[in-house]
Amino acid sequence: MATGITSAYPQQFGRYILTAKIAMGGMAEIFRAKSVGAEGFEKVVVIKRILPHFSEDEGFVTMFKDEAKVASHLNHANVVQIFDFDEVENLFYIAMEYVEGCDLKRVLDQGAKLGKPLSIAQAVYIMIEASKGLDYAHKRIVDGQPLNIIHRDVSPHNVMVSFNGEVKIMDFGIAKAASRSTKTRVGTVKGKCAYMSPEQARGRTLDPRSDLFALGVCLWEMLTGKRLFVGDSDFETLNNVLKAEVPPPSELNPEVPKELDAIVLRALAREVDDRQKDAGGFVNELNRWFFSAVPDPEAVNLNGYMHELFGDEIARMRQDAASEAQMLEQARRGGTLSGQRKPATGSQPAAQGGDDERTMALPSPLAHGDSDRTMALPDAMAQLRGKSNVAISAAHAPAKKSNAGLFAGIGVAVAAAIGIGAFVATKDNGPTPPPVAAQVAPVEAVKYKITVKAPGAAKIYIDGKVACMGKDECDESVEAGEHKVMAENADGKGVDQKLKLGRDEVVVLTVPPVEKKAEAAPQVAAQGANFFVRVQPENAAVTVNGQPVQLVGGSGKIANAKVGDALKIEAKAEGHKAEMVEKMAMKDGEIFEIKLEKDKPAAVAGSDKPREAAPAGPGKLTVNAKPWAKVQIKGKDYGLTPQQITLPSGKYTVVLVKGTVQKTASVTVKAGGSAAISVDMNEP
């Protein structure tokens, strides 16, 4: 099918100017582009253009239109926005937001490579922001009707982290449309089954809690630096997902607090109803932990962390962006723009969408051999460096592989979702142009200072970017004109306004109060009270209100007890009479003492002589749990099941712990004998 599109860049494409091809594959090609309007207006976007043979598939195009229409209704700081869907010369395309940064998978890989992994606070912050975007999408209502959006492909590849520290979810619905195409699917996405929920792996009807499970997988992997379900094959990975056997993150990273363990394990519950009610509930739990455990939110500093990881690539990127701007200006002045039209008169439509312009190229070369990726991106900007000719023909340039200045951005996940294959950019060996400064005089925009005041705010945004965290007032330099200011509390609830701002203006926002603040008081009181139990003999087993107490030398601390609590204390020991007492916790530091009475040996029938005690000696105890559990006996940890433990003969209470679930089992070990117990940790 003739399209009239050439291979030279820049080139006109409808209302956009394509400045570079980022990637090409079996279903679409991805471009960096600019929309141009009146009075020199420009906005950098990403254009995803469907290949001709897919444009001829009416079923595919219809679904693609529907998905684009749904995604266009998503306008949130934590969601990559779709601006436009249209057709030019029988070629369908989508225009979307261009983000300066790279996907979370790349961040994790680079952090591991440099020995600078995300901190626990940074991992939780990223998850809070990503979850906000998903919760917004799940609950979006348009014209009184819920959109019922479920992402279905949440993974580190579809979470963008900008170099300014913003976090955005991307690629809503594209994989769904691609998977239904009637055409042969070339290079479809592989390896994402490691982030499926068990119900998705079984092909069941999904609700938003399926995406919540995937968020839990991402957070677990950020906290541990390990992959959770991935196996040697897709079959093994899916089997691991179906079993959903998840050890607490603290088992692999002791720095992870137990409170955070419980939140993550709840999101990763195998049964849907055992998870948080929605992504918003997940955000609230993470926020409470974050603002109680991270005294200085500024310490998260994702901006500085991203520049630390990708400083060299950011510098190359800015050089490439300057070269591109120079070439585009040369093309306009010389009239060499491929398919160039008359200048806009004000009637030419421009891309609609975000309030801030993202005019940046994205680095992020992908690691080869990554099973979760299906493509490699080109060094698209390399062909813009050192050129004096604007029209560059890829067909006549010698091929050369490069790892510098790669483009990622929003095109990365979209390209992956529609099966983009490997593409190697070509580079022309033309003469080096004169310095940019000699051809294009720089023009600096006049900057004004604005002040945003939002009492009670946890974060303040200006034009979608975080201006400050942990402060309720901040200053920012902006250009005169319309701007969007936003503030939110620790629960992620807030207000936003669009204002025409001029010089030195002050904006005051009223932020909703944080819900359930009153709960903090009893928590502090509980942490300040300590109660202890002391028992003889020292080898006795003690429980308080059914919960085992870990003893050292016969003494131990009673967990989770507060002044005024009723305590039921039980103590048992071999050769002694069991004892149970009920006490009231009266004051901090109180000690409850129990001394067990020795049990008299039973008399032998027909004889006045006491029966001799059974011979003492070790025995074997085998402990199993379904799917797994941590084993504790008399306060000592024996690791994860299955376990075979050698113990002195006697009766034992075995404590099994899986996340927030705790169960006990009693067993008798005989001298020279063996005993076994097995507990189902999934049953209530």
C-alpha positions in Angstrom: 0.0 0.0 0.0 1.5 3.3 -1.0 1.8 5.7 1.9 3.8 8.7 0.6 6.0 8.4 3.6 9.8 8.7 3.0 12.7 7.5 5.1 14.2 11.0 5.6 13.9 12.9 8.8 12.6 15.4 9.8 9.3 14.7 7.9 5.7 15.9 8.1 3.1 13.4 9.3 -0.3 15.0 9.6 -0.2 17.6 12.3 3.2 16.3 13.6 6.8 16.4 12.5 8.6 13.1 12.9 12.2 13.9 14.0 13.6 10.4 14.6 12.5 6.8 14.4 13.0 5.1 17.8 12.2 1.5 16.9 10.4 -0.7 14.4 8.9 -4.2 14.7 6.3 -6.6 13.5 3.2 -4.5 14.4 4.2 -0.8 14.6 7.0 1.7 14.4 7.8 4.3 17.1 8.9 7.9 16.5 9.9 10.9 18.4 7.9 13.8 17.1 6.8 17.4 17.6 3.4 18.9 17.3 3.5 22.4 16.0 1.0 25.2 16.4 0.6 28.9 16.1 3.0 31.4 17.5 5.9 28.9 17.6 4.1 26.5 19.9 5.8 23.1 20.0 5.3 19.9 22.1 7.4 16.8 22.0 5.4 13.6 21.8 5.8 9.9 20.9 4.0 8.6 17.8 3.2 4.9 17.5 2.2 4.2 14.0 0.5 0.9 13.0 2.1 -0.9 10.1 0.1 -1.1 6.9 -1.0 -4.7 7.1 -2.4 -4.2 10.6 -4.2 -1.1 9.5 -6.0 -3.3 6.9 -7.3 -5.5 9.7 -10.7 -4.0 10.6 -11.1 -6.1 13.8 -7.7 -5.0 15.1 -8.2 -1.4 14.2 -11.6 -1.3 15.9 -10.2 -2.7 19.2 -7.2 -0.4 18.9 -9.5 2.6 18.6 -11.6 1.4 21.6 -8.5 1.0 23.7 -7.1 4.4 22.6 -10.4 6.0 23.5 -10.4 4.5 26.9 -6.8 5.4 27.7 -7.4 8.9 26.5 -9.7 9.5 29.5 -6.8 8.9 31.9 -5.3 12.2 33.1 -3.2 11.7 36.2 0.2 12.6 37.4 1.1 8.9 37.8 -0.2 7.8 34.4 1.5 8.3 31.0 -1.1 10.2 29.0 -2.4 9.5 25.5 -3.1 12.7 23.6 -4.4 11.7 20.2 -5.6 8.9 18.0 -6.0 9.5 14.2 -5.3 8.3 10.7 -2.9 9.8 8.1 -2.8 8.4 4.6 -4.5 5.1 5.8 -2.0 4.7 8.6 -3.4 4.7 12.2 -1.4 6.2 15.0 -1.4 7.2 18.7 0.3 10.3 20.1 1.3 10.1 23.7 3.3 11.8 26.4 7.1 11.7 26.2 8.8 11.1 29.6 12.4 11.9 30.4 13.6 8.9 32.3 13.6 5.1 31.9 11.6 2.1 33.1 11.9 0.6 36.5 13.5 -2.6 35.2 16.4 -0.5 33.8 16.7 1.4 37.1 16.9 -1.9 39.1 19.4 -3.4 36.6 21.6 -0.3 36.7 21.4 0.0 40.5 22.5 -3.7 40.8 25.3 -3.2 38.3 26.7 -0.1 40.2 26.2 -1.7 43.6 23.7 1.1 44.4 20.3 -0.6 44.8 17.1 1.3 45.8 16.8 1.9 49.5 13.7 0.5 51.3 12.2 4.0 51.5 12.8 4.6 47.8 11.2 1.3 46.8 8.1 2.0 48.9 7.8 5.6 47.5 8.0 4.3 43.9 5.3 1.7 44.7 3.1 4.3 46.4 3.2 6.5 43.3 2.7 3.7 40.8 -0.3 2.4 42.9 -1.9 5.8 42.9 -1.9 5.8 39.1 -3.4 2.3 38.9 -6.0 3.1 41.6 -7.1 6.2 39.6 -7.4 4.1 36.4 -9.3 1.3 38.2 -11.9 3.8 39.6 -12.2 6.2 36.6 -15.7 7.2 35.7 -16.6 9.0 32.5 -20.1 10.4 31.8 -21.4 8.5 34.8 -20.1 5.2 33.6 -17.1 3.3 35.1 -14.4 2.5 32.6 -13.6 -0.8 34.4 -9.9 -0.6 33.4 -7.6 -3.5 34.4 -4.0 -3.1 33.3 -3.2 -6.8 33.0 0.5 -6.2 32.3 1.9 -4.5 35.4 5.6 -5.1 35.7 8.8 -3.1 36.2 8.9 -2.6 32.4 5.7 -0.6 32.5 6.6 1.7 35.3 8.5 4.8 34.2 10.8 6.7 36.6 11.7 10.1 35.3 15.0 11.8 36.0 13.1 14.3 38.1 11.8 11.5 40.4 8.3 11.2 38.9 6.7 7.7 38.7 4.2 6.9 36.0 2.3 3.7 34.9 2.2 3.2 31.1 0.8 1.0 28.4 -2.9 0.6 29.3 -4.7 -1.7 27.0 -2.3 -1.9 24.1 -1.2 -5.5 24.9 -4.9 -6.5 25.1 -5.6 -5.1 21.7 -2.5 -6.7 20.2 -3.3 -10.1 21.6 -6.7 -10.1 19.8 -5.3 -9.4 16.4 -6.3 -11.8 13.7 -3.0 -11.4 12.0 0.0 -13.6 12.7 1.6 -12.2 15.9 5.3 -11.6 15.3 7.5 -11.1 18.3 4.7 -10.9 20.9 5.6 -10.2 24.5 7.3 -13.0 26.4 8.3 -13.5 30.0 5.6 -11.3 31.6 3.9 -14.3 33.2 6.2 -13.8 36.2 4.0 -10.8 37.2 0.6 -12.4 36.6 -1.8 -13.1 39.4 -2.8 -16.7 40.1 -6.3 -16.0 38.7 -4.9 -14.5 35.6 -2.6 -17.5 35.1 -5.7 -19.7 35.4 -7.6 -17.6 32.8 -10.3 -16.5 35.2 -12.4 -13.3 35.2 -10.2 -10.5 36.6 -10.9 -7.5 38.9 -8.5 -4.7 39.9 -7.0 -6.9 42.6 -5.2 -8.8 39.9 -3.1 -5.7 39.2 -2.7 -5.3 43.0 -1.0 -8.7 43.0 1.4 -7.6 40.3 2.2 -4.5 42.3 3.0 -6.7 45.2 5.4 -8.8 43.0 7.2 -5.6 41.9 7.6 -4.3 45.5 8.8 -7.7 46.8 11.5 -7.8 44.0 12.5 -4.1 44.8 12.9 -4.9 48.5 14.9 -8.2 48.0 16.8 -7.6 44.8 15.6 -11.1 43.7 13.0 -12.4 41.2 10.0 -13.9 42.9 8.3 -16.4 40.6 10.6 -16.6 37.5 11.6 -20.1 36.6 13.7 -21.8 33.9 10.7 -21.9 31.6 7.3 -20.3 31.1 5.7 -23.5 32.4 7.8 -23.4 35.6 7.1 -19.7 36.1 3.4 -20.1 35.7 3.5 -23.1 38.1 5.2 -20.9 40.7 2.6 -18.2 40.2 -0.2 -20.7 40.7 1.3 -21.9 44.0 2.0 -18.3 45.1 4.4 -19.5 47.8 6.0 -16.2 49.0 8.6 -15.9 51.7 8.6 -12.6 53.6 11.0 -10.1 52.1 12.9 -9.9 55.4 13.9 -13.5 54.9 16.1 -12.3 52.0 16.8 -8.8 53.2 16.9 -8.5 57.0 16.7 -4.7 56.8 13.0 -5.0 55.7 10.8 -4.3 58.8 8.2 -6.9 59.8 5.4 -4.3 59.4 6.3 -3.9 55.7 6.5 -7.7 55.4 2.8 -8.0 56.4 1.7 -5.3 53.8 3.6 -7.0 51.0 2.4 -10.5 51.8 -1.2 -9.4 52.0 -1.0 -8.0 48.5 0.5 -11.3 47.4 -2.1 -13.5 48.9 -3.1 -16.3 46.6 -6.8 -15.8 47.2 -8.2 -12.5 45.9 -10.3 -11.8 49.0 -7.3 -12.0 51.3 -5.6 -9.0 49.6 -6.2 -5.3 50.3 -9.6 -4.3 49.0 -8.0 -2.2 46.2 -4.9 -0.4 45.1 -6.0 2.6 47.2 -6.0 0.5 50.3 -2.5 -0.7 49.4 -1.4 3.0 49.0 -2.9 3.9 52.5 -1.1 1.0 54.2 2.2 1.9 52.5 1.7 5.6 53.3 1.2 4.9 57.0 4.3 2.9 57.2 6.3 5.4 55.1 5.4 8.5 57.1 6.0 6.6 60.4 9.3 5.0 59.5 10.9 7.6 57.2 11.4 10.8 59.4 12.8 12.8 56.5 11.0 12.1 53.2 13.5 14.3 51.4 16.0 11.5 52.0 14.2 9.5 49.2 15.6 11.9 46.6 14.8 9.9 43.5 16.0 12.9 41.4 19.5 12.7 42.8 19.5 8.9 42.6 18.5 8.8 38.9 21.2 11.3 38.1 23.7 9.2 40.0 22.8 6.1 38.0 22.4 7.7 34.6 24.5 10.9 34.7 26.5 10.2 31.5 23.5 9.2 29.5 21.6 12.3 30.6 24.5 14.5 29.4 24.5 12.7 26.0 20.7 13.0 25.8 20.8 16.8 26.3 23.4 17.1 23.6 21.3 15.0 21.2 18.2 17.1 21.9 20.2 20.3 21.1 21.4 18.7 17.8 17.8 17.7 16.9 16.5 21.2 17.6 19.3 22.7 15.4 18.5 20.3 12.5 14.8 21.0 12.7 15.4 24.7 12.5 17.7 24.3 9.5 15.1 22.2 7.8 12.4 24.9 8.3 14.7 27.7 7.1 15.9 25.8 4.1 12.6 24.3 3.1 14.0 20.8 3.1 11.5 19.3 5.5 10.1 16.1 4.0 6.4 16.7 3.2 6.7 20.2 4.6 3.5 22.3 4.6 2.8 26.0 4.9 3.4 27.4 8.4 0.5 27.1 10.9 -1.9 30.0 10.9 -3.6 29.2 14.2 -6.2 26.8 12.7 -3.8 23.8 12.7 -4.7 21.6 15.7 -2.0 20.8 18.2 -1.7 17.8 20.5 -3.8 18.1 23.6 -3.0 16.8 27.0 -0.5 17.5 29.8 0.2 21.0 31.2 4.0 20.7 31.0 6.1 20.1 27.9 8.4 17.1 28.0 11.0 17.9 25.3 13.5 15.2 26.1 15.1 12.2 24.6 15.4 9.1 26.7 18.4 6.9 27.3 18.1 3.3 28.5 19.8 0.6 26.5 18.3 -2.7 27.2 20.3 -5.7 28.5 20.5 -8.5 25.9 19.1 -11.8 27.1 16.5 -10.3 29.4 13.6 -12.8 29.0 11.1 -10.1 29.9 12.1 -7.9 26.9 11.4 -8.7 23.3 13.4 -5.9 21.6 16.5 -3.7 21.5 16.2 0.0 20.8 18.4 2.0 18.3 20.9 4.8 18.8 18.4 7.0 17.1 20.0 10.3 18.2 23.5 9.2 17.1 22.5 9.8 13.5 21.6 13.4 14.4 25.1 14.2 15.8 27.7 15.6 13.5 25.4 16.1 10.5 25.2 19.1 8.2 22.5 17.6 6.0 19.0 17.5 7.4 17.5 14.8 5.2 19.2 11.5 6.3 18.4 8.4 4.4 18.7 5.2 6.4 18.7 3.2 3.2 22.1 4.5 2.0 24.0 4.8 5.3 26.3 2.0 6.5 25.0 0.1 9.5 26.8 0.6 12.8 25.8 -0.8 16.2 25.8 1.6 19.1 24.9 1.7 22.8 25.1 5.5 23.3 22.2 7.8 23.5 19.4 5.3 23.3 15.8 6.3 23.4 13.5 4.6 25.8 10.6 6.6 27.3 7.0 5.8 26.7 7.9 4.1 23.4 9.7 1.3 25.3 6.7 -0.4 26.9 4.3 0.3 24.0 6.8 -1.1 21.6 7.3 -4.2 23.8 3.6 -4.7 24.1 3.0 -4.7 20.3 6.0 -6.9 19.5 8.7 -4.5 18.5 11.8 -6.4 17.3 15.5 -5.4 17.2 16.4 -2.4 15.2 19.9 -1.0 14.7 20.2 2.7 13.6 22.4 3.8 10.8 24.9 6.6 10.9 26.0 8.8 8.1 29.7 9.8 7.9 29.0 13.4 6.6 31.0 16.5 7.5 30.8 18.0 11.0 28.5 21.1 11.1 29.6 24.4 12.5 28.9 24.9 16.3 25.3 25.3 17.2 25.8 28.7 18.7 27.0 30.1 15.4 23.7 29.1 13.7 20.9 29.4 16.2 20.9 32.2 18.8 19.7 30.9 22.2 16.5 32.6 23.5 15.9 32.5 27.3 12.4 32.6 28.6 11.6 35.1 31.3 11.2 33.2 34.7 8.9 34.3 37.5 8.9 33.1 41.0 5.7 31.6 42.5 5.1 30.4 46.0 2.7 27.6 46.8 1.4 27.2 50.4 -0.6 24.1 51.4 -0.8 23.6 55.2 -0.8 19.9 56.0 0.6 18.8 52.6 3.0 15.9 52.3 3.8 16.8 48.6 3.3 19.8 46.4 3.4 19.5 42.6 3.8 22.3 40.0 2.9 21.3 36.5 2.8 17.7 37.4 6.3 17.6 38.9 7.1 17.2 42.6 8.2 20.6 43.8 8.8 19.6 47.4 8.1 16.7 49.8 7.5 16.9 53.6 6.9 20.6 53.4 3.8 22.7 53.1 5.4 25.6 51.3 7.7 25.8 48.4 9.0 28.3 45.8 9.5 27.6 42.1 10.6 29.6 39.0 8.2 29.3 36.1 7.4 31.1 32.9 4.4 33.5 32.9 1.2 31.8 31.8 -1.1 29.0 32.8 0.2 26.5 35.3 -1.2 23.6 37.3 -0.5 23.5 41.1 -1.4 20.5 43.2 -1.0 19.5 46.9 -1.8 16.2 48.6 -1.7 14.8 52.2 0.0 11.7 53.5 -3.0 9.6 52.3 -2.6 10.8 48.7 -5.7 13.0 48.8 -5.5 16.6 47.7 -6.6 19.4 45.5 -5.4 21.0 42.3 -5.9 24.2 40.4 -5.0 25.7 37.0 -4.1 29.3 37.3 -2.8 32.1 35.2 0.3 33.1 37.1 2.4 36.1 36.8 5.4 37.5 38.7 5.9 36.6 42.4 2.4 35.3 43.0 1.3 33.2 46.1 -1.1 30.3 45.7 -2.8 28.9 48.8 -4.3 25.3 48.6 -6.5 23.7 51.2 -5.5 20.0 51.7 -7.9 17.5 53.3 -6.9 16.3 56.7 -5.3 12.8 57.0 -7.8 10.2 57.9 -7.5 8.0 61.0 -4.8 10.2 62.7 -6.3 9.3 66.1 -5.0 5.8 65.7 -1.4 7.0 66.2 -2.0 7.6 69.9 -2.6 4.1 71.1 0.2 2.8 68.9 2.7 5.1 70.7 1.3 4.0 74.1 1.6 0.4 73.1 5.3 0.9 72.2 6.1 2.5 75.5 4.7 -0.3 77.7 6.8 -3.4 78.4 5.7 -6.6 80.3 7.8 -9.7 81.1 7.3 -13.2 82.2 9.8 -15.3 84.3 9.4 -19.1 84.7 11.0 -22.0 86.4 12.2 -24.4 85.1 14.0 -22.4 82.4 13.1 -24.9 79.7 9.4 -24.4 80.1 7.2 -23.3 77.2 5.1 -20.2 77.8 2.2 -18.7 75.9 0.3 -15.5 76.6 -3.2 -15.2 75.2 -2.2 -18.2 72.9 0.9 -16.5 71.5 4.3 -18.1 72.3 6.8 -16.1 74.3 10.5 -16.4 73.3 12.5 -17.2 76.5 16.2 -16.6 77.3 17.3 -18.1 80.6 13.6 -18.6 81.6 12.7 -14.9 81.0 11.0 -13.2 78.0 9.1 -10.2 76.9 5.3 -10.3 76.2 4.7 -8.9 72.8 1.8 -6.5 71.9 0.7 -6.0 75.5 -0.7 -2.6 76.8 -1.6 -1.3 80.2 -5.1 -2.6 81.1 -4.9 -5.8 79.0 -6.1 -9.1 80.4 -3.3 -11.7 80.1 -3.8 -15.4 80.1 -0.4 -17.0 80.9 0.2 -20.7 80.4 3.4 -22.6 81.2 4.3 -26.2 80.6 7.5 -28.2 81.1 8.4 -31.9 80.9 8.2 -33.5 84.4 6.2 -30.6 85.8 2.6 -29.8 86.3 1.2 -27.3 83.8 0.0 -24.0 85.2 -2.3 -21.3 83.9 -2.8 -17.9 85.5 -4.8 -14.8 84.5 -3.3 -11.4 85.2 -4.0 -7.8 84.4 -1.2 -5.7 82.9 -1.0 -2.8 85.4 2.2 -0.9 84.8 5.2 -0.6 82.5 8.0 -3.0 83.3 5.8 -5.4 85.3 7.2 -9.0 85.6 4.9 -12.1 86.0 6.6 -15.0 87.7 5.5 -18.6 87.5 7.2 -21.6 89.2 6.0 -25.0 88.1 5.6 -27.8 90.5 7.3 -31.1 89.8 5.0 -33.9 88.8 5.3 -37.1 91.0 6.0 -40.3 89.1 3.1 -42.7 89.0 3.4 -45.9 91.2 3.9 -49.3 89.5 0.9 -51.6 90.0 1.4 -54.1 92.8 4.4 -52.4 94.1 5.2 -49.5 96.5 8.2 -48.5 94.5 7.8 -45.5 92.2 7.8 -46.1 88.5 11.2 -45.3 86.9 11.2 -42.4 84.5 11.2 -43.2 80.8 14.6 -43.3 79.4 15.7 -39.9 78.1 17.4 -39.4 74.7 17.0 -37.6 71.4 14.4 -38.2 68.8 13.6 -37.0 65.3 10.8 -34.5 64.4 9.8 -33.8 60.8 7.9 -30.5 60.3 6.0 -29.7 57.0 3.6 -26.9 56.1 1.5 -26.1 53.1 2.7 -24.0 51.2 5.5 -23.1 53.6 6.1 -21.7 57.1 8.9 -20.6 59.5 9.4 -23.1 62.4 9.8 -22.0 66.0 10.2 -24.4 69.0 10.6 -22.9 72.5 11.5 -19.6 71.0 14.2 -20.9 68.7 14.0 -20.4 65.0 14.6 -23.5 62.8 14.1 -21.9 59.4 11.6 -22.6 56.7 9.8 -25.9 56.1 10.4 -28.7 55.4 12.6 -29.3 58.5 13.9 -32.4 60.3 15.0 -31.5 63.8 16.7 -33.6 66.5 15.2 -33.0 69.9 15.3 -34.5 73.4 12.4 -36.7 74.2 9.3 -34.9 75.5 6.3 -32.9 74.5 6.7 -29.8 72.3 4.5 -27.0 71.0 5.6 -26.1 67.5 4.9 -22.6 66.2 4.5 -22.1 62.5 4.5 -18.6 61.0 3.7 -17.5 57.4 3.5 -13.8 57.0 0.7 -12.6 59.3 -0.6 -16.2 59.8 0.5 -18.1 62.9 -0.5 -21.6 63.9 0.6 -24.0 66.6 0.8 -27.8 66.8 1.6 -30.2 69.7 3.8 -33.2 69.3 5.5 -35.8 71.4 9.1 -36.9 70.6 10.2 -40.3 71.9 13.7 -41.3 72.7 15.2 -43.0 69.6 11.9 -42.5 67.8 10.5 -40.2 65.1 7.5 -37.9 64.8 6.0 -35.7 62.1 3.5 -32.9 61.8 2.1 -31.2 58.7 0.0 -27.9 58.9 -2.0 -26.2 56.2 -1.2 -22.5 56.5 -3.9 -21.5 54.0 -6.8 -22.7 56.1 -8.2 -20.1 58.5 
